[in-house]
Amino acid sequence: MQQVNKAYDPAPSRVKYKLHRLWLTPVYRALIRTGLPVLLIFVALMAWLRDPDVQQKIVTYFENAQNAMEERPEFMVQQMRIQGASEPVDKLVRDAMNITFPASSFRLDLPALKTTVEDIEAVETVSILVGAKGVLQVGIVERVPALLWRNDDGLTLLDAQGVVSGRVDARQDRGDLPLVAGLGVEQNIAEALEIFQKLAPIAGRVRGLMRKGERRWNVVLDRGQVLMLPEDQPIAALGRILALHRAQDILNRDILVVDIRDGRKPILRLSAPALDGFKKLRLTAAEEDN
């Protein structure tokens, strides 16, 4: 019989067989052909990017590219136009925004600029946008002062809502506005304006209103006269004083104070000469009776 050579076996080894079967798997072939080269490239790229000089070059490149795009002529703001602002407020707005032109529209933080302008006391509302032809358009609505308030900080302008709208150095700077003084004025603006409106018949003699104890008002007239109004219903009490003045002309007499704090009837305080004259008159009357 012919002997079989046991040293040669045409069948593949188990490891070779498993590798061959694995190679026939699509996922494994994709990992070897694509994944492994990509991984090697990625490792090499990471090693290259860890170099500080390379990192700085990349940052510089992208910064230059960004600057080149942002500074294109069509994106540059050349000037600013402010509408609705008086000359003093216009200057305050420009100083507050502090923009150097030309400036890239990408570098203008419009919400932050809007907040900055709104912090100006004289500004009520503001709108900011980049318009055509590189013009930054700023629309201003100023607060309208209604009263001049004398306080520890000087002379402050208040609008009809009691919001500070500016400051002045001297009373003569805003002689057109009625004057108020004292604490708690800003919370009672509506009442103060109503009192001034009620005082219209004698407006030429009114010097201002004084808030007393943060509770009530005194009306200060020329010649040192004072009308002391009650805490409750001051308008009605003032109406009674003015009615009495129309009937008896009391505010043109030698009277220093008209006190109507009880809200019913006024108490009159005479000036010193008038009081002396009244005493003499009473003394003369008493002597005649005797």
Secondary structure per residue as TSV (DSSP state, phi and psi in degrees):
chain	resnum	aa	ss	phi	psi
A	1	M	-	360.0	146.7
A	2	Q	-	-79.7	130.3
A	3	Q	-	-84.1	139.2
A	4	V	-	-86.3	133.6
A	5	N	-	-78.9	102.9
A	6	K	T	-72.7	-10.2
A	7	A	T	-74.9	-23.7
A	8	Y	-	-110.0	127.2
A	9	D	-	-128.8	109.4
A	10	P	-	-66.3	-16.2
A	11	A	S	-72.4	139.3
A	12	P	-	-66.8	155.2
A	13	S	-	-68.3	163.6
A	14	R	H	-63.3	-39.9
A	15	V	H	-66.6	-44.6
A	16	K	H	-63.2	-39.0
A	17	Y	H	-63.1	-44.4
A	18	K	H	-65.9	-39.4
A	19	L	H	-65.0	-39.5
A	20	H	H	-64.4	-42.5
A	21	R	H	-65.3	-38.1
A	22	L	H	-65.9	-38.2
A	23	W	H	-64.9	-28.9
A	24	L	T	-74.5	-9.7
A	25	T	S	-78.2	126.0
A	26	P	H	-58.9	-38.9
A	27	V	H	-65.7	-44.8
A	28	Y	H	-63.1	-43.0
A	29	R	H	-61.4	-39.6
A	30	A	H	-66.1	-37.6
A	31	L	I	-64.8	-41.4
A	32	I	I	-72.0	-44.5
A	33	R	I	-77.7	-33.7
A	34	T	I	-114.4	-51.4
A	35	G	I	-61.2	-44.9
A	36	L	H	-63.9	-47.0
A	37	P	H	-61.1	-39.7
A	38	V	H	-63.2	-41.7
A	39	L	H	-62.2	-42.9
A	40	L	H	-64.0	-41.7
A	41	I	H	-63.7	-41.4
A	42	F	H	-63.0	-44.3
A	43	V	H	-62.1	-42.3
A	44	A	H	-65.3	-39.0
A	45	L	H	-66.1	-41.6
A	46	M	H	-63.4	-40.2
A	47	A	H	-62.9	-37.7
A	48	W	H	-70.4	-39.4
A	49	L	H	-72.7	-16.6
A	50	R	T	-74.2	-9.9
A	51	D	S	-73.1	120.9
A	52	P	H	-57.0	-36.2
A	53	D	H	-65.0	-40.4
A	54	V	H	-64.9	-43.3
A	55	Q	H	-59.9	-43.2
A	56	Q	H	-65.2	-38.8
A	57	K	H	-64.0	-40.1
A	58	I	H	-65.7	-44.7
A	59	V	H	-61.6	-44.4
A	60	T	H	-62.2	-39.8
A	61	Y	H	-62.1	-47.9
A	62	F	H	-69.3	-34.8
A	63	E	H	-64.3	-43.1
A	64	N	H	-64.0	-38.9
A	65	A	H	-65.8	-41.5
A	66	Q	H	-65.3	-44.6
A	67	N	H	-62.4	-39.3
A	68	A	H	-63.0	-37.0
A	69	M	H	-73.6	-45.9
A	70	E	H	-65.2	-29.0
A	71	E	T	-96.5	15.4
A	72	R	S	-63.8	145.9
A	73	P	G	-54.0	-36.4
A	74	E	G	-71.1	-13.5
A	75	F	G	-104.6	3.3
A	76	M	E	-91.9	137.5
A	77	V	E	-97.9	122.6
A	78	Q	-	-96.4	-28.1
A	79	Q	E	-157.3	170.2
A	80	M	E	-124.2	137.4
A	81	R	E	-121.8	121.3
A	82	I	E	-108.0	126.5
A	83	Q	E	-118.5	142.3
A	84	G	S	87.7	3.5
A	85	A	-	-109.7	141.3
A	86	S	-	-71.2	170.2
A	87	E	H	-60.0	-45.1
A	88	P	H	-63.3	-41.2
A	89	V	H	-69.2	-36.2
A	90	D	H	-56.5	-45.1
A	91	K	H	-65.7	-40.6
A	92	L	H	-61.9	-41.0
A	93	V	H	-65.4	-45.5
A	94	R	H	-64.1	-40.7
A	95	D	H	-66.1	-39.3
A	96	A	H	-68.4	-40.7
A	97	M	H	-73.5	-37.4
A	98	N	-	50.6	57.2
A	99	I	-	-104.7	132.8
A	100	T	-	-97.7	121.4
A	101	F	S	-99.7	149.0
A	102	P	S	-73.4	152.0
A	103	A	E	-138.3	143.2
A	104	S	E	-71.5	136.3
A	105	S	G	-64.3	-24.3
A	106	F	G	-69.0	-23.6
A	107	R	G	-98.9	2.7
A	108	L	-	-94.0	115.8
A	109	D	-	-87.1	89.8
A	110	L	H	-61.9	-43.4
A	111	P	H	-59.9	-40.4
A	112	A	H	-66.5	-40.6
A	113	L	H	-63.5	-39.4
A	114	K	H	-62.2	-43.8
A	115	T	H	-62.9	-39.5
A	116	T	H	-62.2	-43.8
A	117	V	H	-70.1	-37.2
A	118	E	H	-64.8	-22.2
A	119	D	T	-74.4	-12.0
A	120	I	S	-72.5	129.4
A	121	E	T	-58.6	-37.5
A	122	A	T	-78.2	-6.6
A	123	V	E	-99.3	127.0
A	124	E	E	-91.0	-53.2
A	125	T	E	-137.4	157.4
A	126	V	E	-146.7	144.5
A	127	S	E	-127.7	137.6
A	128	I	E	-133.6	130.2
A	129	L	E	-153.6	157.7
A	130	V	E	-93.1	114.6
A	131	G	-	-93.3	-166.3
A	132	A	G	-71.8	156.5
A	133	K	G	61.5	29.7
A	134	G	G	67.7	38.2
A	135	V	E	-111.7	124.4
A	136	L	E	-85.3	112.0
A	137	Q	E	-97.9	124.1
A	138	V	E	-120.1	117.2
A	139	G	E	-102.2	126.0
A	140	I	E	-117.0	134.9
A	141	V	E	-116.2	112.6
A	142	E	E	-81.4	151.4
A	143	R	-	-71.8	139.3
A	144	V	-	-96.2	112.1
A	145	P	E	-63.1	136.8
A	146	A	E	-113.3	-28.1
A	147	L	E	-141.6	156.3
A	148	L	E	-110.1	119.5
A	149	W	E	-107.6	120.4
A	150	R	E	-92.8	119.2
A	151	N	E	-139.1	-168.9
A	152	D	T	-65.7	-21.3
A	153	D	T	-89.5	-1.0
A	154	G	E	116.1	-138.5
A	155	L	E	-110.0	118.2
A	156	T	E	-117.3	138.7
A	157	L	E	-88.5	134.0
A	158	L	E	-122.0	139.8
A	159	D	E	-87.4	-175.6
A	160	A	T	-67.7	-14.0
A	161	Q	T	-97.9	2.6
A	162	G	S	83.3	14.2
A	163	V	-	-92.5	135.6
A	164	V	E	-62.7	129.5
A	165	S	E	-121.2	9.1
A	166	G	E	149.0	-176.6
A	167	R	E	-142.9	153.2
A	168	V	E	-131.1	161.7
A	169	D	S	-89.1	-31.0
A	170	A	S	-141.5	154.6
A	171	R	G	-59.0	-34.5
A	172	Q	G	-66.0	-20.7
A	173	D	G	-65.2	-30.5
A	174	R	G	-135.6	60.2
A	175	G	T	-66.9	-12.2
A	176	D	T	-78.9	-13.9
A	177	L	S	-98.8	142.4
A	178	P	-	-67.5	149.7
A	179	L	E	-105.3	134.9
A	180	V	E	-128.9	157.4
A	181	A	E	-148.5	161.4
A	182	G	S	107.6	175.3
A	183	L	T	-88.8	147.7
A	184	G	T	81.4	12.1
A	185	V	G	-65.6	-43.7
A	186	E	G	-64.1	-20.4
A	187	Q	G	-89.2	-4.5
A	188	N	-	-130.1	34.3
A	189	I	H	-62.9	-43.5
A	190	A	H	-60.0	-42.2
A	191	E	H	-67.3	-40.4
A	192	A	H	-62.0	-43.8
A	193	L	H	-63.8	-36.4
A	194	E	H	-66.9	-38.1
A	195	I	H	-64.3	-45.1
A	196	F	H	-61.6	-37.7
A	197	Q	H	-64.5	-38.5
A	198	K	H	-67.8	-28.6
A	199	L	T	-82.4	6.4
A	200	A	G	-51.8	-39.8
A	201	P	G	-61.9	-24.8
A	202	I	G	-122.0	29.9
A	203	A	G	-56.6	-33.6
A	204	G	G	-65.6	-19.6
A	205	R	G	-99.5	-9.1
A	206	V	E	-78.3	127.8
A	207	R	E	-99.9	-24.7
A	208	G	E	157.9	-178.1
A	209	L	E	-116.6	142.0
A	210	M	E	-118.9	122.8
A	211	R	E	-81.9	124.6
A	212	K	E	-111.1	122.8
A	213	G	T	59.5	21.2
A	214	E	T	55.5	26.3
A	215	R	T	-125.9	-34.8
A	216	R	E	-149.5	178.2
A	217	W	E	-118.1	146.7
A	218	N	E	-113.0	134.3
A	219	V	E	-94.7	124.2
A	220	V	E	-102.0	121.6
A	221	L	E	-106.7	172.0
A	222	D	G	-68.0	172.3
A	223	R	G	61.5	18.2
A	224	G	G	74.2	13.7
A	225	Q	-	-78.8	145.7
A	226	V	E	-132.7	132.8
A	227	L	E	-106.3	114.0
A	228	M	E	-93.8	110.4
A	229	L	-	-94.3	153.7
A	230	P	-	-77.5	166.0
A	231	E	S	-69.6	-38.9
A	232	D	S	-99.5	136.2
A	233	Q	-	50.8	56.2
A	234	P	H	-66.2	-29.6
A	235	I	H	-67.3	-43.4
A	236	A	H	-64.5	-41.5
A	237	A	H	-64.5	-40.7
A	238	L	H	-63.8	-37.2
A	239	G	H	-60.1	-37.7
A	240	R	H	-68.3	-37.9
A	241	I	H	-63.5	-44.7
A	242	L	H	-67.1	-34.4
A	243	A	H	-65.1	-41.3
A	244	L	H	-64.5	-36.8
A	245	H	H	-66.2	-41.8
A	246	R	H	-63.3	-33.3
A	247	A	H	-82.5	-39.9
A	248	Q	H	-125.4	2.9
A	249	D	-	58.2	40.0
A	250	I	G	-68.7	-29.8
A	251	L	G	-76.8	-8.1
A	252	N	G	-100.7	9.5
A	253	R	S	-102.9	177.5
A	254	D	S	-79.3	67.5
A	255	I	E	-120.4	129.4
A	256	L	E	-88.6	-42.9
A	257	V	E	-134.2	135.3
A	258	V	E	-114.6	107.5
A	259	D	E	-102.2	113.5
A	260	I	-	-126.0	37.3
A	261	R	T	-67.4	-23.6
A	262	D	T	-78.7	-7.3
A	263	G	S	79.3	-1.0
A	264	R	S	-111.5	-63.0
A	265	K	S	-131.6	145.8
A	266	P	-	-79.0	148.3
A	267	I	E	-112.0	125.2
A	268	L	E	-99.3	136.0
A	269	R	E	-114.7	117.3
A	270	L	E	-80.0	157.2
A	271	S	-	-73.0	166.1
A	272	A	H	-60.3	-47.2
A	273	P	H	-61.6	-40.8
A	274	A	H	-66.1	-38.0
A	275	L	H	-67.1	-39.7
A	276	D	H	-63.2	-42.9
A	277	G	H	-63.5	-38.6
A	278	F	H	-66.8	-39.8
A	279	K	H	-64.9	-41.6
A	280	K	H	-63.5	-40.3
A	281	L	H	-62.3	-41.6
A	282	R	H	-67.5	-38.5
A	283	L	H	-64.8	-42.8
A	284	T	H	-62.5	-41.1
A	285	A	H	-65.1	-38.8
A	286	A	H	-67.5	-39.2
A	287	E	H	-65.9	-39.2
A	288	E	H	-65.4	-34.7
A	289	D	H	-68.6	-31.7
A	290	N	-	-76.6	360.0
